[in-house]
Amino acid sequence: MIVLILVVVAFFALSGLMAAVDAAVLSVTRPEVDELVQQQRYGAERLRDIKFRLRESVVVIVIVTNTINVLGPVIVSHQAFRLFSSTGVVVITVVLTLGTIVFSEILPKAIGNHYAPLVARFSAPAILFGERVLFPLVVPLAWLTNRLTPGNRKIGTEPQIRSLVRIGHQAGHIETDEHQLIHRAFALNDRTASDIMTPIDKVRAIAASASVSQAATEVERSEFSRYPVFGDTIDDVQGTLLSRDLLKAILHGKSTQKVRQLAVKPMIVDAADRSDDLLLRFRDQHMHLAVVQDNQETLGVVTLEDVLEELVGEIEDEKDVSS
């Protein structure tokens, strides 16, 4: 009787352990594994190897699990036949079946899933050892699964990250402003310069041939700090005028100087340029205003503020607030 009890307990323990390992290895995520590696936790690097070669590891787990689940009931039945009548054997079989469902499936898999990083990293060395021991079986079976399911499932795609962020926000782990910022960051490359620009008919532009005093009159009626400078036509972009440079010229008594002499090299972008690319160009070229063109036809202007507003929402300055 004692032998039977020990066999049943050993069966439940081993079968449950393998079920927990199976659930943990499959549910632990690569970001979690990378974090464990950075923290130099025990078994983390081996676990990373397993995640990169997951099919071989799954084959090992399946072989060991099925071996236990086949041999265990056989040994238990053999011991039961020696101790009980046919009715007793039936009772033992029913108990074993119910126990298998609870103690070898439901509970261990729940534990393995809940404590996935812990269970997976502590079981990683044993799994890799199993790969070496069962090498003759693992290689052909892994090859077969690779042939039947070629390639790897895409991980870390934009829709997946969006979904994770949404779930994290609903669970209270990600704040509302963080949730909005992440989603806007993904949407940034879907918006082009033509989508966020100010149309040319609403732009205050200054002629390159205008004098500093004439430009000052125009700037006085506006609240902007940067202005596109054009030549004979609106499509002849000659530069960008900074109001601070205009003020310096006035202070130095250069009121008759032409605007083209103060203008800095213009930043010209295509109407189809994506907003995320515009942000990088503004940073790299140290510019805050760009002229949007399509086949050398000027459509409007876009500013660094326009791009940032796609990320953080409407930005109001002191004048906007007071009005």
C-alpha positions in Angstrom: 0.0 0.0 0.0 2.8 2.4 0.9 4.5 1.7 -2.5 1.2 2.5 -4.3 0.9 5.8 -2.4 4.5 6.7 -3.2 4.1 5.9 -6.8 0.9 8.0 -7.1 2.5 10.9 -5.3 5.6 10.7 -7.5 3.5 10.5 -10.6 1.5 13.6 -9.7 4.6 15.5 -8.7 6.6 14.7 -11.9 3.6 15.1 -14.2 2.7 18.4 -12.5 6.2 19.6 -12.6 6.4 19.1 -16.3 3.1 20.8 -16.8 4.3 23.8 -14.9 7.5 23.9 -16.8 5.6 23.7 -20.1 3.3 26.5 -19.2 6.2 28.7 -17.9 8.5 28.3 -20.9 5.7 29.0 -23.4 4.2 32.0 -21.5 7.4 33.8 -20.4 8.0 36.7 -22.8 11.3 37.7 -24.4 11.2 41.1 -22.8 10.9 39.4 -19.4 13.8 37.1 -20.3 16.0 40.1 -21.4 15.3 41.8 -18.1 16.3 38.7 -16.2 19.5 38.5 -18.2 20.3 42.2 -17.4 19.7 41.5 -13.7 22.1 38.4 -14.0 19.5 36.1 -12.5 20.2 32.4 -12.2 19.3 30.5 -15.4 18.5 33.6 -17.3 21.0 33.2 -20.1 20.0 29.5 -20.5 16.4 30.6 -20.7 17.3 33.0 -23.4 18.9 30.2 -25.4 15.7 28.2 -25.0 13.5 31.0 -26.2 15.7 31.3 -29.3 15.5 27.6 -29.9 12.0 27.0 -28.6 11.0 24.1 -30.9 13.8 21.9 -29.6 12.9 22.7 -26.0 9.3 22.0 -26.6 10.2 18.6 -28.0 12.1 17.7 -24.9 9.3 18.8 -22.6 6.7 16.8 -24.7 8.9 13.6 -24.7 9.5 13.7 -20.9 5.9 14.7 -20.1 4.3 11.9 -22.3 6.8 9.3 -20.9 5.7 10.2 -17.4 2.0 10.2 -18.3 2.2 6.8 -20.0 4.4 5.0 -17.6 2.9 6.5 -14.4 -0.6 5.0 -14.9 0.8 1.7 -16.0 2.9 1.4 -12.8 0.0 2.5 -10.6 -2.4 0.0 -12.3 0.2 -2.8 -11.8 0.4 -2.0 -8.1 -3.4 -1.7 -7.7 -4.0 -5.1 -9.3 -1.7 -6.6 -6.7 -3.6 -5.0 -3.8 -7.2 -4.7 -4.8 -10.0 -6.4 -6.6 -11.3 -5.3 -10.0 -13.7 -2.9 -8.2 -10.8 -1.4 -6.3 -8.8 -1.0 -9.5 -11.7 0.9 -11.1 -11.9 3.2 -8.1 -8.1 3.8 -8.2 -8.4 4.6 -12.0 -11.1 7.1 -11.4 -9.2 8.8 -8.6 -6.0 8.8 -10.7 -7.9 10.4 -13.6 -9.4 13.1 -11.5 -6.1 13.7 -9.7 -4.3 14.0 -13.0 -6.7 16.7 -14.2 -6.3 18.7 -11.0 -2.8 18.0 -9.8 -1.0 17.4 -13.2 -2.8 19.9 -15.4 -5.0 22.6 -13.9 -3.0 23.6 -10.8 0.6 23.2 -12.2 -0.2 25.1 -15.4 -1.8 27.9 -13.4 1.3 28.1 -11.2 3.6 27.9 -14.1 1.8 30.6 -15.9 1.6 32.9 -12.9 5.3 32.4 -11.9 6.5 31.9 -15.4 9.9 33.8 -15.2 10.8 32.0 -11.9 9.8 28.5 -13.0 11.2 28.9 -16.5 14.7 30.1 -15.5 15.1 27.4 -12.8 14.1 24.7 -15.2 16.2 26.0 -18.1 19.4 24.1 -17.2 17.5 20.8 -16.9 15.8 21.4 -20.3 19.1 22.1 -22.0 20.5 18.9 -20.4 17.5 17.0 -21.7 18.2 18.3 -25.2 21.7 16.7 -25.0 20.5 13.4 -23.6 17.6 13.1 -26.0 19.6 14.4 -28.9 18.7 11.4 -31.3 15.0 12.1 -30.8 15.0 15.8 -30.5 16.8 16.5 -33.8 14.4 14.7 -36.2 11.3 15.8 -34.3 12.4 19.4 -34.3 13.3 19.1 -38.0 9.8 17.8 -38.7 8.1 20.6 -36.8 10.2 23.1 -38.6 9.1 21.7 -42.0 5.5 21.7 -41.0 5.6 25.2 -39.5 8.4 27.1 -41.3 9.5 30.5 -40.1 8.8 32.2 -36.8 5.7 33.9 -35.5 6.1 37.7 -35.6 6.7 39.2 -32.2 6.7 42.8 -31.2 4.6 44.1 -34.1 2.9 47.5 -33.9 -0.6 46.0 -33.4 0.7 43.7 -30.6 2.4 46.6 -28.8 -0.7 48.8 -29.2 -2.8 46.0 -27.7 -0.3 45.5 -24.8 -0.4 49.3 -24.1 -4.2 49.3 -24.1 -4.3 46.3 -21.8 -1.7 47.9 -19.5 -3.8 51.1 -19.4 -7.0 49.3 -18.6 -5.2 47.4 -15.8 -3.9 50.7 -14.4 -0.2 50.0 -15.0 0.1 52.7 -17.7 -1.1 56.2 -17.1 -3.6 57.9 -19.5 -1.0 60.5 -20.8 1.5 57.7 -21.4 -1.1 55.6 -23.1 -2.0 58.5 -25.4 1.6 59.4 -26.1 2.5 55.9 -27.2 -0.4 55.6 -29.5 0.3 59.0 -31.0 3.9 58.0 -31.5 2.8 55.0 -33.6 0.5 57.2 -35.6 3.2 59.7 -36.3 4.5 57.9 -39.3 1.0 57.7 -40.8 0.8 61.5 -41.0 2.6 63.4 -43.8 3.8 66.9 -44.1 0.8 67.8 -46.2 -1.5 66.5 -43.4 -0.1 68.8 -40.7 1.1 71.8 -42.7 -0.4 75.3 -42.7 -1.6 76.0 -46.3 0.3 78.6 -48.2 -2.7 81.0 -48.4 -2.7 81.2 -44.6 1.1 81.8 -44.3 2.7 85.1 -43.6 5.6 85.3 -46.0 8.1 88.0 -46.7 9.6 89.0 -50.0 13.4 88.6 -50.3 13.6 92.1 -51.9 11.9 93.8 -49.0 13.9 96.0 -46.7 14.4 95.4 -43.0 12.0 98.2 -42.1 9.3 96.8 -44.5 9.8 93.4 -43.0 9.5 94.8 -39.5 6.1 96.3 -40.3 4.9 92.9 -41.4 6.4 91.1 -38.4 4.8 93.7 -36.1 1.4 92.5 -37.2 2.2 88.9 -36.6 3.0 86.7 -33.6 5.4 84.3 -35.4 9.2 84.2 -34.9 10.0 82.6 -38.3 8.9 83.5 -41.8 9.5 81.9 -45.2 11.3 84.2 -47.6 10.3 84.1 -51.3 11.7 85.6 -54.5 9.7 86.5 -57.6 7.1 83.8 -57.0 5.8 81.8 -54.0 7.5 78.8 -55.4 10.9 80.5 -55.4 11.9 79.7 -51.8 15.0 81.7 -50.8 15.3 81.2 -47.1 13.8 81.6 -43.6 13.8 84.9 -41.7 14.2 84.8 -37.9 12.6 87.7 -36.1 15.6 87.9 -33.8 17.9 88.5 -36.8 15.5 91.2 -37.9 15.6 92.9 -34.5 19.4 92.8 -34.5 19.5 94.5 -37.9 17.2 97.2 -36.7 19.3 97.8 -33.5 22.4 98.1 -35.6 20.8 100.7 -37.9 20.5 98.4 -40.9 16.9 99.3 -41.8 17.6 99.5 -45.5 19.3 96.1 -45.7 17.5 93.5 -47.8 15.8 90.6 -46.2 17.6 88.1 -48.4 20.8 89.1 -46.7 19.4 88.1 -43.3 17.6 84.9 -44.4 19.1 81.6 -43.5 19.1 78.6 -45.8 15.6 77.2 -46.1 14.5 73.7 -45.2 12.4 72.3 -47.9 10.4 69.1 -47.5 8.3 67.0 -49.7 4.5 66.9 -49.2 4.7 63.1 -48.8 7.4 63.2 -46.1 6.3 61.4 -42.9 6.0 63.3 -39.7 8.5 61.1 -37.8 11.1 61.8 -40.5 10.3 65.5 -40.3 11.0 65.4 -36.6 14.5 63.9 -37.2 15.2 66.4 -39.9 14.2 69.3 -37.7 16.6 68.0 -35.1 19.5 67.3 -37.4 19.3 70.6 -39.3 18.6 72.6 -36.2 15.5 74.2 -37.9 12.0 75.0 -36.6 10.3 75.8 -39.9 10.2 74.0 -43.3 8.5 74.8 -46.6 6.4 72.0 -48.0 6.6 71.5 -51.8 5.3 69.0 -54.3 7.1 69.0 -57.6 8.6 72.4 -56.8 5.2 73.8 -56.1 4.9 75.4 -52.7 1.9 74.1 -50.7 2.5 75.5 -47.3 4.8 75.4 -44.3 5.2 73.0 -41.4 6.9 73.7 -38.1 8.5 71.7 -35.3 5.6 72.7 -33.2 3.2 71.1 -35.7 5.0 67.8 -35.4 5.2 67.9 -31.6 1.5 68.6 -31.4 0.9 65.3 -33.2 2.6 63.7 -30.2 1.3 65.7 -27.2 -1.7 67.5 -28.5 -2.4 71.2 -28.9 0.4 73.4 -27.6 -0.8 76.9 -26.5 1.5 79.8 -25.8 0.9 82.8 -23.6 -1.0 84.6 -26.3 -3.3 81.6 -27.0 -4.1 81.3 -23.3 -4.8 85.1 -22.8 -7.1 85.1 -25.8 
